[in-house]
Amino acid sequence: MHKVVFVYNADTGLMNGMFDFFHKLVKPDTYQCSLCKVTHNMTGMRNAWKSYLDSLALEKDFYHRDEFKKQFPEWTNHPLPAVFLLKDEELTEIITAENLNQLDLPQLIDKLREEIMLCKVDFTDGIYYKTK
């Protein structure tokens, strides 16, 4: 199974969500999750991001930091946010935290398209196969 895995630099939970909401409202320039900042506004997912995700034939998984660390403990100390390709339970990072910190939404979408193509992901029988 092949997926694009998006990992937010934020934890799950009501209190964490409230803290993040107010942090983005009061001091958005110091908010730690550039993936959240670029793909969501104060009311939810940005329409352009949702449209792009809907158009992406790959399966997608979204993790908060605490969920990701439980699912992939070997990546516990990895800088987040990040985007990975998952193949046979093995992650390959395709967009780093450093890259995400420099991208706006159109750039993120372009970067994802580019990275997926660079990984030579082929679509056959409804499944993407990474051939790199």
BELSUL-V100270 format. One record per backbone hydrogen bond with DSSP energy under -1.0 kcal/mol. CO is the residue of the C=O (numbers start at 1). NH is the residue of the N-H. If there is no record, write none. Layout:
# BELSUL-V100270
co & nh
CO & NH
CO & NH
This chain:
# BELSUL-V100270
co & nh
3 & 86
4 & 61
5 & 84
6 & 63
7 & 82
8 & 10
10 & 65
13 & 17
14 & 18
15 & 19
16 & 20
17 & 21
18 & 22
19 & 23
20 & 24
21 & 25
22 & 26
23 & 27
27 & 30
28 & 31
33 & 37
34 & 38
35 & 39
36 & 40
39 & 46
44 & 41
46 & 50
47 & 51
48 & 52
49 & 53
50 & 54
51 & 55
52 & 56
59 & 4
61 & 6
63 & 8
64 & 68
65 & 69
66 & 70
67 & 71
68 & 72
72 & 75
73 & 76
75 & 78
82 & 7
83 & 94
83 & 95
84 & 5
85 & 92
86 & 3
87 & 90
90 & 87
92 & 85
95 & 83
96 & 100
97 & 101
99 & 102
100 & 103
104 & 108
105 & 109
106 & 110
107 & 111
108 & 112
109 & 113
110 & 114
111 & 115
112 & 116
113 & 117
114 & 118
115 & 119
116 & 121
117 & 120
119 & 132
120 & 131
122 & 129
124 & 127
127 & 124
129 & 122
